[in-house]
Amino acid sequence: MSNYAALFEDEEDIFGGSPKSKFMDVVFNANNDIVRQELAAFIEKAATMELMLEKYVGEDIDGAVKQYYFEHQDACDTKAKSLYVEIMGAILSQSE
């Protein structure tokens, strides 16, 4: 996945708000079918990653994720922002 970290140097100026707030704007205003398609693809990907984590971490995925986040909070926050921008871009590139 792409890393959009350079866009977050001044989080409140990009797109007139944070990546999360602009993502929410896009999700609630874009073509409903496109949003459903992108969210379904994201859930399928998350389900696959959870199964992979179960294989390598065991049943306590939530605990492992929380521990990893605690140890790598800045990188996780930057990645989350990148995912907001990536999914928003996928939705907007398919919009009418």
KEKE-3310 file (N, C-alpha, C; in steps of 0.2 Angstrom, whole numbers, plus 5000, padded with zeros to 4 digits):
npx = (5004:5002:5011:5006:5012:5019:5008:5003:5010:5005:4991:4978:4977:4977:4966:4957:4954:4956:4963:4954:4942:4939:4938:4926:4917:4918:4913:4900:4895:4897:4894:4883:4884:4897:4904:4900:4905:4919:4921:4917:4927:4937:4934:4935:4948:4953:4947:4955:4968:4966:4964:4977:4984:4979:4985:4998:4999:4990:4974:4972:4970:4966:4972:4986:4986:4983:4994:5005:5001:5003:5017:5021:5014:5015:5019:5008:4997:5001:5000:4986:4981:4986:4978:4965:4966:4970:4958:4948:4953:4951:4937:4934:4940:4931:4919:4905)
npy = (4994:5011:5025:5039:5049:5061:5070:5073:5082:5095:5092:5098:5107:5100:5096:5104:5098:5084:5068:5058:5065:5070:5058:5053:5063:5060:5047:5048:5056:5051:5041:5028:5014:5013:5016:5006:4995:4997:4997:4984:4977:4981:4976:4962:4961:4964:4954:4943:4947:4946:4932:4928:4933:4926:4914:4916:4923:4918:4916:4928:4940:4954:4958:4957:4966:4978:4978:4979:4992:5000:4999:5005:5017:5030:5026:5017:5027:5035:5026:5023:5035:5035:5025:5030:5040:5032:5024:5034:5039:5029:5028:5040:5040:5032:5038:5046)
npz = (5000:4997:5004:5012:5020:5018:5016:5028:5036:5039:5046:5048:5037:5025:5013:5019:5032:5043:5037:5041:5044:5031:5024:5030:5025:5011:5011:5015:5006:4993:4979:4983:4980:4976:4987:4996:4989:4990:5004:5007:5001:5009:5021:5018:5016:5029:5036:5031:5035:5049:5050:5046:5056:5067:5065:5067:5079:5088:5097:5104:5096:5098:5109:5105:5094:5101:5109:5100:5094:5105:5106:5094:5090:5083:5070:5067:5068:5057:5047:5047:5043:5030:5025:5026:5016:5005:5003:5001:4990:4981:4981:4976:4963:4956:4956:4949)
capx = (5000:5006:5012:5004:5015:5020:5002:5001:5014:5000:4985:4972:4977:4976:4959:4953:4953:4960:4961:4948:4936:4938:4936:4919:4914:4917:4909:4893:4892:4899:4889:4882:4886:4905:4906:4898:4910:4926:4920:4917:4934:4942:4932:4937:4955:4954:4946:4961:4973:4964:4966:4984:4986:4977:4989:5005:4999:4985:4967:4971:4972:4965:4978:4992:4985:4984:5001:5008:4999:5006:5024:5022:5009:5016:5019:5001:4993:5002:4997:4979:4979:4987:4973:4960:4967:4969:4951:4945:4955:4948:4930:4933:4942:4926:4913:4903)
capy = (5000:5018:5029:5046:5052:5068:5074:5074:5087:5100:5088:5102:5110:5095:5095:5107:5094:5078:5063:5055:5069:5071:5052:5053:5067:5056:5041:5050:5060:5048:5035:5023:5008:5013:5016:4999:4990:4998:4995:4977:4975:4983:4971:4956:4961:4964:4947:4939:4948:4943:4925:4927:4935:4920:4909:4918:4926:4915:4918:4934:4945:4960:4959:4958:4972:4983:4979:4982:4999:5003:5000:5008:5021:5035:5022:5015:5032:5037:5021:5024:5041:5033:5021:5034:5043:5027:5022:5039:5040:5023:5030:5046:5039:5028:5042:5049)
capz = (5000:4997:5011:5010:5025:5016:5016:5035:5039:5042:5046:5047:5031:5020:5011:5024:5038:5044:5032:5044:5043:5024:5022:5032:5020:5005:5012:5016:5000:4987:4976:4988:4977:4976:4994:4998:4986:4993:5011:5007:4999:5015:5026:5016:5017:5036:5038:5029:5039:5055:5050:5046:5063:5071:5063:5069:5086:5092:5097:5107:5091:5100:5114:5101:5091:5106:5111:5094:5093:5111:5105:5087:5090:5078:5064:5066:5066:5050:5042:5047:5039:5023:5023:5024:5009:4999:5002:4999:4983:4977:4980:4972:4956:4953:4957:4943)
cpx = (5004:5006:5011:5007:5016:5014:5000:5005:5010:4993:4979:4972:4975:4968:4954:4951:4957:4959:4955:4942:4934:4935:4928:4915:4913:4913:4902:4890:4893:4893:4889:4885:4894:4907:4905:4904:4917:4926:4920:4923:4938:4940:4935:4945:4957:4952:4952:4966:4972:4966:4973:4987:4985:4982:4996:5005:4995:4978:4967:4973:4971:4970:4984:4992:4986:4991:5006:5007:5003:5014:5025:5016:5009:5016:5011:4996:4994:4999:4989:4977:4980:4981:4966:4960:4967:4962:4947:4947:4952:4940:4929:4935:4936:4919:4911:4905)
cpy = (5006:5021:5036:5050:5059:5072:5076:5079:5092:5097:5092:5106:5106:5094:5099:5104:5088:5073:5059:5059:5070:5064:5051:5057:5063:5051:5043:5054:5057:5043:5030:5016:5007:5012:5009:4994:4991:4996:4987:4974:4976:4977:4964:4955:4961:4957:4942:4940:4946:4935:4924:4928:4929:4915:4910:4921:4922:4918:4925:4940:4952:4963:4961:4964:4978:4984:4982:4990:5003:5004:5004:5013:5026:5031:5020:5021:5035:5032:5022:5030:5039:5029:5025:5038:5038:5025:5028:5040:5035:5025:5035:5045:5035:5032:5045:5056)
cpz = (5000:5004:5009:5016:5024:5017:5023:5039:5043:5042:5045:5041:5025:5018:5015:5030:5038:5039:5035:5042:5035:5021:5024:5027:5014:5006:5012:5010:4993:4985:4981:4986:4977:4983:4997:4995:4989:5001:5012:5005:5005:5020:5024:5017:5025:5039:5036:5033:5046:5055:5050:5053:5068:5071:5067:5077:5090:5092:5100:5102:5094:5105:5110:5097:5095:5108:5106:5093:5099:5109:5098:5086:5084:5071:5062:5064:5059:5045:5042:5043:5032:5021:5021:5017:5004:4998:4999:4991:4978:4976:4975:4964:4953:4953:4950:4942)
residu = (MET:SER:ASN:TYR:ALA:ALA:LEU:PHE:GLU:ASP:GLU:GLU:ASP:ILE:PHE:GLY:GLY:SER:PRO:LYS:SER:LYS:PHE:MET:ASP:VAL:VAL:PHE:ASN:ALA:ASN:ASN:ASP:ILE:VAL:ARG:GLN:GLU:LEU:ALA:ALA:PHE:ILE:GLU:LYS:ALA:ALA:THR:MET:GLU:LEU:MET:LEU:GLU:LYS:TYR:VAL:GLY:GLU:ASP:ILE:ASP:GLY:ALA:VAL:LYS:GLN:TYR:TYR:PHE:GLU:HIS:GLN:ASP:ALA:CYS:ASP:THR:LYS:ALA:LYS:SER:LEU:TYR:VAL:GLU:ILE:MET:GLY:ALA:ILE:LEU:SER:GLN:SER:GLU)
# end
